[in-house]
Amino acid sequence: MPIERSAATAEDTRKLAGALAATLEAGDVVILTGELGAGKTTFVQAAAGELGVTAPVTSPTFTLVREYEGRLPVFHIDVYRLERLQEVIDLGIEEMFGSDAVTFVEWGDAVEALLPDDYLEIELTRPGDDEERLVRITPHGSSWTARRERLEAL
């Protein structure tokens, strides 16, 4: 069952992402879904900052994958422009999932067939015309079941 949180402003989205980052561990996969402009990159920027990334985190829309050093290494992947699953496989995404990094995948629902059993899904939507975001957090797999209580406290 998803955990739902409201973020009235972009700053609230950043705070939620930062708090969520405190639950992340080496090897975690976080997929981000939602419409264009919903705040996926903003969410990753804040989470990566909390993970110790000091370099500017930018959207990997055209480069597809960006890697950052922090307390934990971070992979930031954007599969929006890829048309076939094979293109994602060619990026080496499965090796990234098996690494000690935290991997964030924007538009991750498009690669669901490649995801490990344990991953966290963050869906960002804009319920109205203002800045407010609805953030739906859905844990998948046993490692997230054990951390659900921490997620519910966000």
CORTAFEN-V12855 format. One record per pair of residues at least 4 apart in sequence whose ideal C-beta (glycine too) atoms are under 6 Angstrom apart, sorted by the first residue. I is the first residue (numbers start at 1). J is the second residue. D is the distance in whole Angstrom. If there is no record, write none. Layout:
BEGIN
{{I,J,D} {I,J,D}}
END
This chain:
BEGIN
{{2,136,5} {2,138,4} {3,137,4} {3,151,6} {3,152,6} {4,136,5} {5,16,6} {5,135,5} {7,12,4} {7,13,4} {7,16,6} {7,133,4} {7,135,6} {8,12,5} {8,132,5} {9,131,5} {10,42,6} {13,39,5} {13,42,6} {13,43,6} {13,133,6} {14,46,4} {16,135,6} {17,43,4} {17,46,4} {17,47,4} {18,46,5} {18,50,4} {19,154,5} {20,154,6} {21,47,4} {21,50,4} {21,51,5} {23,147,6} {23,150,5} {24,28,5} {24,102,5} {26,72,6} {26,100,4} {28,102,5} {29,97,5} {29,103,5} {29,116,6} {29,119,4} {30,104,5} {30,120,5} {31,105,5} {31,108,2} {31,121,5} {32,40,4} {32,106,5} {32,122,5} {33,109,5} {33,123,5} {34,38,4} {34,123,5} {34,124,4} {34,125,5} {38,124,4} {38,125,6} {38,126,6} {39,43,6} {39,124,5} {39,133,5} {40,106,5} {41,59,5} {44,48,6} {44,76,6} {44,104,5} {45,57,4} {48,53,4} {48,57,5} {48,68,6} {48,74,5} {49,53,6} {51,70,5} {51,71,6} {51,72,5} {51,74,6} {52,70,3} {52,71,3} {53,68,4} {53,70,4} {53,74,6} {55,68,6} {60,64,6} {60,65,6} {60,66,4} {60,76,5} {60,78,4} {61,78,5} {65,77,5} {65,91,6} {66,76,5} {67,75,6} {68,74,4} {70,74,6} {72,102,5} {73,101,4} {74,102,5} {75,96,5} {75,101,5} {75,103,4} {76,104,5} {77,105,5} {78,106,4} {79,88,6} {79,107,5} {79,110,5} {79,111,6} {80,107,5} {82,87,4} {82,88,6} {88,93,5} {88,111,5} {96,103,5} {97,103,6} {97,116,5} {115,119,5} {117,141,5} {118,141,3} {118,143,4} {118,144,6} {119,140,5} {120,139,6} {120,144,6} {121,138,4} {122,137,6} {123,136,4} {124,133,5} {124,135,6} {125,134,5} {127,134,5} {137,151,6} {139,144,3} {139,148,6}}
END
